[in-house]
Amino acid sequence: MTNLEETLKQHIKKLVHPLKEEQELKMALKAKLTKKELKLLEAWADNADLDALKTKLKLDEERYKALTDKLVKKLNQEKTKQAICQ
């Protein structure tokens, strides 16, 4: 299991079906998430330095929190789950 899959499983409350293969999964996420949301998710998966990411994406703490909340909410939407599951 890849870090991306593990990260998704941590943030999705209820996952009924298995996730797609890595390449398909990335394409589905790219279609459902904004660029910033996708970069944040990838940073979580890579255990990247979040302070550096915040600087790169020009996010203060409040905007980072809002982006995080929005990302987790999107990951838990049925349409997103259908897109990333087999």
Residue frames as a rotation matrix with the C-alpha (Angstrom) as fourth column:
MET 1
0.585 0.811 0.000 0.00
0.811 -0.585 0.000 0.00
0.000 0.000 -1.000 0.00
THR 2
-0.234 -0.679 0.696 1.36
0.647 -0.643 -0.410 3.41
0.725 0.354 0.590 -0.93
ASN 3
-0.835 -0.133 -0.534 1.60
0.506 -0.566 -0.651 6.42
-0.216 -0.814 0.539 1.35
LEU 4
-0.816 0.578 -0.004 -1.14
-0.506 -0.712 0.487 8.13
0.278 0.400 0.873 -0.67
GLU 5
-0.126 0.784 -0.608 -3.53
0.015 0.614 0.789 5.22
0.992 0.091 -0.089 -0.08
GLU 6
-0.358 -0.083 -0.930 -2.70
0.877 0.312 -0.366 5.15
0.321 -0.946 -0.039 3.63
THR 7
-0.977 -0.038 -0.212 -3.23
0.109 -0.936 -0.336 8.91
-0.185 -0.351 0.918 3.90
LEU 8
-0.549 0.832 -0.080 -6.59
-0.511 -0.259 0.819 8.71
0.661 0.490 0.568 2.14
LYS 9
-0.042 0.539 -0.841 -7.74
0.412 0.776 0.477 5.91
0.910 -0.326 -0.255 4.42
GLN 10
-0.692 -0.270 -0.669 -6.80
0.721 -0.220 -0.657 8.01
0.030 -0.937 0.347 7.46
HIS 11
-0.936 0.229 -0.268 -8.96
-0.187 -0.967 -0.174 10.92
-0.299 -0.112 0.948 6.34
ILE 12
-0.434 0.831 -0.346 -11.98
-0.530 0.075 0.844 9.13
0.728 0.550 0.409 4.87
LYS 13
-0.309 0.370 0.876 -14.48
-0.933 0.061 -0.355 8.17
-0.185 -0.927 0.326 7.55
LYS 14
0.196 0.450 0.871 -16.12
-0.206 0.888 -0.412 5.21
-0.959 -0.099 0.267 5.82
LEU 15
-0.304 -0.388 -0.870 -14.60
-0.942 -0.015 0.336 3.50
-0.144 0.922 -0.361 2.82
VAL 16
0.495 0.654 0.573 -16.68
-0.550 0.746 -0.376 0.58
-0.673 -0.129 0.728 1.55
HIS 17
0.982 -0.130 0.139 -14.82
0.190 0.589 -0.785 -0.36
0.020 0.797 0.603 -1.66
PRO 18
0.211 -0.974 -0.080 -11.08
0.768 0.115 0.630 -0.71
-0.604 -0.194 0.773 -2.27
LEU 19
0.347 -0.185 -0.920 -9.21
-0.326 -0.943 0.067 2.25
-0.880 0.276 -0.387 -3.75
LYS 20
0.995 -0.024 -0.101 -8.19
-0.094 0.203 -0.975 2.31
0.044 0.979 0.200 -7.40
GLU 21
0.382 -0.921 0.073 -4.66
0.924 0.379 -0.055 1.59
0.023 0.089 0.996 -8.54
GLU 22
-0.109 -0.523 -0.845 -2.18
0.658 -0.675 0.333 4.41
-0.745 -0.520 0.417 -7.87
GLN 23
-0.936 -0.300 0.181 -2.17
0.327 -0.557 0.763 5.95
-0.128 0.774 0.620 -11.38
GLU 24
-0.295 0.915 0.275 -5.97
0.561 -0.067 0.825 5.93
0.773 0.398 -0.493 -11.68
LEU 25
0.299 0.361 -0.883 -6.27
0.951 -0.187 0.246 7.19
-0.076 -0.914 -0.399 -8.12
LYS 26
-0.528 -0.596 -0.605 -4.06
0.520 -0.790 0.325 10.20
-0.672 -0.144 0.727 -8.86
MET 27
-0.895 0.240 0.376 -6.04
0.260 -0.403 0.877 11.03
0.362 0.883 0.298 -11.99
ALA 28
0.063 0.981 -0.181 -9.35
0.748 0.074 0.659 10.84
0.660 -0.177 -0.730 -10.10
LEU 29
0.176 -0.073 -0.982 -8.02
0.875 -0.446 0.190 13.04
-0.452 -0.892 -0.014 -7.30
LYS 30
-0.839 -0.536 -0.096 -6.68
0.409 -0.736 0.540 15.55
-0.360 0.413 0.836 -9.82
ALA 31
-0.602 0.688 0.405 -10.18
0.359 -0.220 0.907 15.83
0.713 0.692 -0.115 -11.29
LYS 32
0.342 0.845 -0.412 -11.91
0.719 0.047 0.693 16.24
0.605 -0.533 -0.591 -7.91
LEU 33
0.419 -0.264 -0.869 -9.48
0.778 -0.388 0.494 18.46
-0.467 -0.883 0.043 -5.98
THR 34
0.977 -0.206 -0.053 -7.99
-0.210 -0.891 -0.403 21.90
0.036 0.405 -0.914 -6.51
LYS 35
0.376 -0.914 -0.154 -4.24
0.055 0.188 -0.981 22.15
0.925 0.360 0.121 -7.13
LYS 36
-0.267 -0.471 0.841 -3.62
-0.777 -0.411 -0.477 23.36
0.570 -0.781 -0.256 -3.57
GLU 37
0.531 0.537 0.655 -5.72
-0.816 0.533 0.225 20.58
-0.228 -0.654 0.721 -2.08
LEU 38
0.937 -0.208 -0.279 -3.88
0.045 0.867 -0.497 17.98
0.345 0.453 0.822 -4.16
LYS 39
0.024 -0.985 0.173 -0.47
-0.173 -0.175 -0.969 19.38
0.985 -0.006 -0.175 -3.15
LEU 40
-0.087 0.017 0.996 -1.52
-0.978 -0.191 -0.082 19.32
0.188 -0.982 0.033 0.49
LEU 41
0.849 0.456 0.268 -2.70
-0.491 0.868 0.079 15.71
-0.197 -0.199 0.960 0.24
GLU 42
0.693 -0.663 -0.283 0.54
0.177 0.537 -0.825 14.69
0.699 0.521 0.489 -1.48
ALA 43
-0.168 -0.759 0.629 2.54
-0.563 -0.450 -0.694 16.50
0.809 -0.470 -0.351 1.22
TRP 44
0.338 0.367 0.867 0.67
-0.924 0.307 0.230 14.56
-0.181 -0.878 0.442 3.90
ALA 45
0.994 0.094 -0.062 1.38
-0.108 0.956 -0.273 11.32
0.033 0.278 0.960 2.05
ASP 46
0.416 -0.909 -0.031 5.08
0.263 0.153 -0.952 12.15
0.871 0.388 0.303 1.73
ASN 47
0.610 -0.127 -0.782 5.38
0.781 -0.065 0.621 13.38
-0.130 -0.990 0.060 5.33
ALA 48
-0.050 -0.610 0.791 6.73
0.686 -0.596 -0.417 16.62
0.726 0.522 0.449 3.87
ASP 49
-0.774 -0.288 -0.564 7.62
0.606 -0.596 -0.527 19.70
-0.185 -0.750 0.636 5.88
LEU 50
0.177 0.968 0.178 4.26
0.984 -0.180 0.000 21.45
0.032 0.175 -0.984 6.28
ASP 51
0.344 -0.109 -0.933 5.84
0.307 -0.926 0.222 24.81
-0.887 -0.362 -0.285 7.16
ALA 52
-0.749 -0.645 -0.150 7.69
0.015 -0.243 0.970 24.80
-0.662 0.724 0.192 3.84
LEU 53
-0.573 0.621 0.534 4.49
0.811 0.338 0.478 23.83
0.116 0.707 -0.698 2.05
LYS 54
0.417 0.740 -0.527 2.57
0.804 -0.571 -0.167 26.65
-0.424 -0.355 -0.833 3.75
THR 55
-0.081 -0.551 -0.831 5.23
-0.036 -0.831 0.555 29.10
-0.996 0.075 0.047 2.59
LYS 56
-0.911 -0.302 0.280 5.24
0.223 0.212 0.952 27.70
-0.347 0.929 -0.126 -0.95
LEU 57
-0.360 0.868 0.341 1.43
0.871 0.182 0.456 27.86
0.334 0.461 -0.822 -1.20
LYS 58
-0.803 -0.045 0.595 1.34
-0.063 -0.985 -0.159 31.25
0.593 -0.165 0.788 0.58
LEU 59
0.271 0.901 -0.338 -0.91
0.275 0.264 0.925 30.00
0.922 -0.344 -0.176 3.37
ASP 60
-0.455 -0.293 0.841 -1.12
-0.741 -0.398 -0.540 31.46
0.493 -0.869 -0.036 6.84
GLU 61
-0.988 0.003 0.153 -2.28
-0.094 0.774 -0.627 29.23
-0.120 -0.634 -0.764 9.70
GLU 62
-0.266 0.963 -0.035 -5.95
-0.378 -0.138 -0.915 30.19
-0.887 -0.230 0.401 9.28
ARG 63
0.262 0.336 -0.905 -6.00
-0.961 -0.001 -0.278 29.53
-0.094 0.942 0.322 5.53
TYR 64
-0.708 -0.550 -0.443 -4.11
-0.561 0.819 -0.121 26.26
0.429 0.163 -0.888 6.04
LYS 65
-0.820 0.461 0.339 -6.75
-0.074 0.503 -0.861 25.11
-0.567 -0.732 -0.378 8.54
ALA 66
0.129 0.910 -0.395 -9.56
-0.625 -0.235 -0.744 26.11
-0.770 0.343 0.538 6.14
LEU 67
-0.025 -0.227 -0.974 -7.87
-0.956 0.291 -0.043 24.27
0.293 0.930 -0.224 3.25
THR 68
-0.938 -0.346 -0.018 -7.37
-0.313 0.870 -0.380 21.19
0.147 -0.351 -0.925 5.42
ASP 69
-0.491 0.831 0.263 -11.02
-0.179 0.200 -0.963 21.19
-0.853 -0.520 0.050 6.51
LYS 70
0.287 0.599 -0.747 -12.23
-0.842 -0.214 -0.495 21.63
-0.457 0.772 0.443 2.93
LEU 71
-0.397 -0.541 -0.741 -9.96
-0.820 0.572 0.021 18.83
0.413 0.616 -0.671 1.67
VAL 72
-0.976 0.041 0.213 -11.13
-0.089 0.818 -0.568 16.34
-0.198 -0.574 -0.795 4.30
LYS 73
-0.144 0.988 -0.063 -14.75
-0.353 -0.111 -0.929 17.29
-0.925 -0.111 0.364 3.63
LYS 74
0.192 0.168 -0.967 -14.28
-0.980 -0.028 -0.199 16.72
-0.060 0.985 0.159 -0.12
LEU 75
-0.740 -0.559 -0.373 -12.61
-0.579 0.812 -0.068 13.35
0.341 0.166 -0.925 0.47
ASN 76
-0.863 0.442 0.245 -15.66
0.093 0.614 -0.784 12.25
-0.497 -0.653 -0.571 2.44
GLN 77
-0.111 0.837 -0.536 -18.20
-0.832 -0.373 -0.410 13.27
-0.543 0.400 0.738 -0.22
GLU 78
0.354 0.349 0.868 -19.90
0.036 0.922 -0.386 10.36
-0.934 0.168 0.314 -1.97
LYS 79
0.987 0.023 -0.156 -18.99
-0.152 -0.135 -0.979 11.66
-0.043 0.991 -0.130 -5.44
THR 80
0.211 -0.977 -0.015 -15.31
-0.957 -0.204 -0.205 11.76
0.198 0.058 -0.979 -4.52
LYS 81
-0.170 -0.239 0.956 -15.44
-0.585 0.805 0.098 8.30
-0.793 -0.543 -0.276 -2.93
GLN 82
0.728 0.495 0.475 -17.07
0.095 0.613 -0.784 6.90
-0.679 0.616 0.400 -6.07
ALA 83
0.859 -0.417 -0.298 -14.35
-0.458 -0.367 -0.810 8.47
0.228 0.832 -0.506 -8.22
ILE 84
-0.037 -0.984 0.176 -11.44
-0.974 -0.004 -0.227 7.05
0.224 -0.180 -0.958 -6.21
CYS 85
-0.181 0.029 0.983 -12.82
-0.526 0.841 -0.122 3.57
-0.831 -0.540 -0.137 -5.51
GLN 86
-0.973 -0.214 -0.086 -12.99
-0.197 0.582 0.789 0.59
-0.119 0.785 -0.608 -7.82
